[in-house]
Amino acid sequence: MKKSFTSKIRVIILLIFLISLVQGTILLKLVTNFDDITLKMNIQNTVIITVFIQFVLALVLIFYIPVFLRKAFAEIHQILKEISLGNYHVDIDLDNFKKSMGNEFFAVILSISKMLSSVFKFNILKKDKIVEHHNRIISVLNLAENGFIILDLDGNIIYMNDVVTDVFPAISEKSNMINTNFPPEIENNVKKYIINVLNAQTKQEFQQYFIPSLKHHITLNSAIVRDSIGEPKGAVIALSNLKKVIKKLSPDISE
């Protein structure tokens, strides 16, 4: 099993202490042959005190470094956790971090802050482009002579243009084309065709249906909306020839 970073630091500290202990032991052994008792005692006391101080420092470092690293990485981990959950509006107090942690860890926090700023700006630009593209498509559909209904695979209407609304007021964007009961001309024609498309999840051949309220046939055609890997996600239904027939009044009636 691979050792953690703190375990490696502890091993290095212990090795340094052991080296100092060996050096102190060798030095104590060498001074035993000195004739000057006072000098020998001074050297022995100095070596013993030095080794003891190094032992205390080693213990402090062994326990302090993991606590320090855990505290520093805990704050970084919390920020990264928020980002992983999709929260890019993390409030990072750079001044506080600069005072409370070392330059190495602060550099990581600073990099994360710059990354979040870039991601936030990108999301704003992406949202603006998506809204602009969405509005452009809706404008085109509303200017089209044909009617269009965009649905998901469950039959929920995502969008329908004004042409459909004008001819079939019973259909609204809150409707579900599978579960909602409509008037017969919608139920037996439009709804039936839409259900066939959604069940098949493939483009169906165009069909013509006679609509009594329009007094002529309309044509229904379809296309399947797919995602980036080709899985079906919905359908687009096109309704052609939805214009209402306007009867011209005879001269006698008009007078």
N, C-alpha and C positions, 0 to 999 in steps of 0.2 A: 504493500500500500504506500502510495506517495505521501511523504511528510508535508505538513502544512508549512506556510511561511514562518509562523511564530515558533513552530517546533525547530526549524532550522536555526532561527535566531538564538533560541535557548541552547542548542547544541554548541553553537559558536561561542557563546558566553561561557559555557562550562569548560570548553577546551582552553579558552584564554585563562580562566581561573586555574585550571589544572597545570598549565604551563608555568604560571606564576608560583603555584604551590611547589612544583618540582624545583624551580630556580631557588626558592626560599629554602627548601630542604637541603639542596646542595650547598648553599651559602652557609647555612647553620653548621653543616658538617665540616666545612673548610675552616670556620673560625674556632672550632674546638681545639685546634693545634696552636692557637695564639697563646703567647706567654703573658701578654698584658691582659689581666683579668677584667679591668675596667673597660678597655676597648672591646673585648670579647662580649661583655654583657651589653654594652651599648649597641653593638651590631646585632646581637641576638634579639634584643628588645625591638630594635627598628624593623628587623625582618618579620618578627611575629606580628607587630602592629600593622605593618604594611599588608601582610597576607590576610589578616583579619579584616582590614578595611576593604580589600579587594573581594573578600568573601561576602561581606555585607552588600557591597555594590552589585556583585553578581546576582545575589538574591533579589535585590530591588529591581534590577533590570529584567530579570526573568519574569517577575510578576507585573512590572509596570508596562513593558512593551506590548504584551497582548491586550492589556486594558486600553492603552492608548490607541492601538490599531483598531480594536473593536469599536471604540467610540468614533474614531475618524471614519471608518468604513460604514458604520451604522447610518450616519447622516447621508453618505453617498448612496448607500443601498436604498434608503427611504426615497430619495429623489428618483432613482432609477426605477423603483417599484411603481411610483406614481406615473412615470412616463410609460412603463409597460402596460398600464391600465388605460392608456389613451388620454391621460390628463397632461396636456402640454402647458397648462397655465400654472405651473409650480412656482411658488414665490421663493426665490433664492436670494437671501440677504448676503450679498457678496462682502459687505463691510464686516458683518458679524463673523462670517467664515474666515475672512482674512486675519482677524484678531485671534480667533480661537483655534486655528490649526496651522500646521507648517506650510511652507511654500509649495512643497511637493503635492500635498493633498489639495491645497487651494487651487493649484494649477488644473487639477482634475475637475473641481467644482466650476472653475471659470470656463473650461472647455464645454462642460455640460450646459452651462448658462448660454454660451454662444450658440451651441447646437439647438437648444430650445428656441432661441430667438429666430434662427434661420427656419426651423420647422414651422413656427407660428406664422412667419411671413409667407412661407410657401403655402400653408393652409388657407390663408386669406386670399392669395392670388388664385389658388386652385378653386376655392369656393366662388370667387367672382367669375372665373371662366366658365364654371359649370352652370351658374345661374344665367350668365349671358347666353351660353349655348342652348340652355333649356328654353329661355324666352324666345330665342330665334326660331327654334323648332315649333313652339306653340304658335308663334306669329304666322309661320308658313302654313301650318295645319288650319288655322282659322281663316286664312285667305284662300284655301283650296276649295274647289267646287264640290269635291267628294267629301263624304263623311268618314271620320276615322274614330275607332274605339281602341284604346290600348288597355290590355288586361294582364293580370298575373295569372299563374296557372290555377289559382283557386277561383277564378272568375271575378275577382274584384276589379272594378274599373279604376285604372290609374289616371287616365285622361280621355276626354272625348271633346271633339271640337264643336263649334256652335251649329254647324250644319246638322249634326245628329240631334242636338237639343231642340232645334227648331221643328224638325220633322217628327221626332219621337220624344215629346216632353215627359213621357212616363219613365224614360231612362235618365238617370242622374249619375253623377260621379260617386255618389254614396251607394249606388246599387251594386248588387252581386248578380251577375248574369246567370249564375247557376241556381241560386236559392230563391231569387225573387220571382214572384208571379207577375207577369205582364199582360197587357191586352192581347187578344188572340193574334193580331197581325205581327206582333213582336214575338210572342211565345212560340208560334208555329213556324216562324221564318228565321228571324235574326237570332233569337236565343238558341234554336235548334242547330243552326250552322255554327255558332260560337262553341257550343258544347262539343260538337264533333271535332272541331279544331283543337280544343283543349285536351280532349281525351286522346286524340291521335298524337298530339305534340309534334305535328308536322304540318307543312303547308297543304291545304286542301284545294281542290279544283274550285273555280268560281261557280257560283250558283245564282240563278235568277228566281226571284219571287215576286208575285203580284201583290201589291199593297193597295187595298181598297181605298184608303184615305187619299192616296196619291193618284189612284186610277191609272197606274201603269206599273211596269216591272222595275225592280231595282236589282242591281248586281252586287253580290257579296264576294269579296276576295280576302285572302289571308296571308299572313307572313308570321313566322315564329321568331321571337326574340331569344337569342342565345348569349351565354356569358363567354368569358375568354377561353374556356376549355370546351366550348360547344354544347354545354348542357342547356336544355330549354328552360327559360325563366318566365315566359309569357307569350302573348300574341298581339298582333295588330290586325284589326279587321277594317277593311275598306268597303264603304258603301257608296256605290256609284248611282247616278241618275236619281238623286233625291229631290230634285227641283219639283215643287208643286205645280200642277197644271193650272194656269190662270185662264178662266173662260172669258172670252171676249163678248161683251154685250152687243146685241144686235142694235142697229140704228134706231129701231122703233122703241126698244126698251130704254136705250140711253136718253131718248127724248122725253 
